[in-house]
Amino acid sequence: MFIELNTPLQEVPGMPLIGDSAPSIKAKTTKGDINFPEDYKG
């Protein structure tokens, strides 16, 4: 097994932290469409 040391490492997304923004998600459900977080802003 060979590892090429000149190859840049890809950043792996970690656990989201409190205060981080959530990704936008659109989904169709049996109770209608969901647009998160737009539909759930306070």
C-alpha positions, 0 to 999 in steps of 0.5 A: 500500500502506497500513500502519496504525500503530496496529495492535499487532504480533503476536509471532512465535514464534522459534527455541527456545533451550536450556532452553526447554520443548517443546510437548506432542505426541501422535501415532499412528505405525506403532509405536504412540502417542507422547506427547512429552515425557511418554514420554521423561522421564529 
